[in-house]
Structures are given as C-alpha cells and as structure tokens.
Amino acid sequence: MTGVYVQFGSGFSGPDRWFNYDASPTLMLERLPFVGYLVNKNPAGRFPKSVRYGDIIKGLPVADGTASGVYASHVLEHLSRTDFATALHRTFTMLKPGGRFRLVVPDLEWRARAYLAALESGQRQANDTLMRSAHLGMEKRSLVASLGNSLHLWMWDEPSMTDALLNAGFVSVRRCKRGDSGDPMFDLVEEEARFVQGGKDELAMEALRPT
C-alpha cells in the first residue's frame, strides 16, 4: 500500500487497500458481539467485513495529515448543510499536503433543467418526477427513514460545490470523470454506476489539499 486511502459513506463498497467507513445504524448493530448475528439482513446482504463503522461528522480514526486520498460517493447529499461543512473540514484535515479528495453527488442542475423542460411541455407530474429523481421529501412518512441516513438533505450543482471546496481550503478544484485521477488506487473504489444516472453524468469533483 502506497499510502492511507479512506472512503467514508462506503455502503457495501469495501475494496481492499482502502479504509472503508459507513455510519449506517444497521452496520453498527451488525458489528455488536452476539447481537450482530440476529440483525436481519439487508436485501443486498450484510456489510462486508472490510467496512467499519465510522461517522465522518464525529470524526474517523485517521491521523491528521496522513491520507493520500479520500473518496465519498453519494453520501454528502445525505448531510445537512452544516454537517456537510464539517465533513469537508474533517476531510481536509485528514489529507496530507497534496492529498486528493474525490466525490460524487447527484447533480441538481440537470434534474432542475429536466424539471423545467417537462413543466414547459405541459407535463402535469413534472414535480413528482423531480422529487423522486432527487430523492427529496417523503411519499409516505417513515420512521425508519427519519432515523436513518437515507434521505437527501442538501443537493448540489457544480458552482456551489466548487465554492464549498474552495472555501474549505482545497485547491485545483475541478469537475472529474471516473478513472481520470491519475492514481490507480481510485480505480479500485470508483464504480461507473455511481458516476452516471439515467445516461447523464452525476456531479463528480476532485480537489487537492495544498502542498
């Protein structure tokens, strides 16, 4: 391993040579002695052993200035605006100088443009389509959803994400595509399905901690 690489909000993605963390309550229960064996399995199965319980907001067990790379795929949109700022700060802090942060979130811009186009064409259900595409709101009140991390709390477009990263201290901020990092470690963790939805690019960004 050429350095420390950290993925937070990993879900069921747990590639070797990465430190993979997720804050799912189900994962926390699965990791409890004895009790974990009684937890009902998710439809996709149990979390891989390579995924550890960890919350980026509370802080991960990663020493400051040690990570060569950090990756977050479809997790930042599940954070409140305030918690998002905390996540960026903690990410910046754990990276070593020159360390690379890559992220993917749903792209608000193309969803908004699709909504307006549908509305202008007379589609009466354009609002429902937008809300479902962006995973906003609740069609039915759900205690499980309210207590877990499945809801989207804040959406992003390229200008707002760029400003957020710059304000957090990152440099060389750019929109990116899967596999263009120049670091083969990211090839182990980046999945095509996370970068493209319905044939359209999601918002993928790269930023560096200054040297």
HELIX and SHEET records of a PDB file:
HELIX    1   1 PRO A   25  GLU A   30  1                                   6    
HELIX    2   2 VAL A   35  LEU A   38  5                                   4    
HELIX    3   3 LEU A   76  HIS A   78  5                                   3    
HELIX    4   4 ARG A   81  MET A   94  1                                  14    
HELIX    5   5 LEU A  108  GLU A  120  1                                  13    
HELIX    6   6 ALA A  126  ALA A  134  1                                   9    
HELIX    7   7 LEU A  143  LEU A  147  1                                   5    
HELIX    8   8 GLU A  158  ASN A  167  1                                  10    
HELIX    9   9 PRO A  184  ASP A  187  1                                   4    
HELIX   10  10 GLU A  192  PHE A  195  1                                   4    
SHEET    1   A 7 VAL A  51  TYR A  53  0                                        
SHEET    2   A 7 PHE A  19  ASP A  22  1                                        
SHEET    3   A 7 VAL A   4  PHE A   8  1                                        
SHEET    4   A 7 ALA A  67  SER A  73  1                                        
SHEET    5   A 7 LEU A  95  VAL A 105  1                                        
SHEET    6   A 7 LEU A 203  LEU A 208 -1                                        
SHEET    7   A 7 VAL A 171  ARG A 175 -1                                        
SHEET    1   B 2 VAL A 196  GLN A 197  0                                        
SHEET    2   B 2 LYS A 200  ASP A 201 -1                                        
END                                                                             
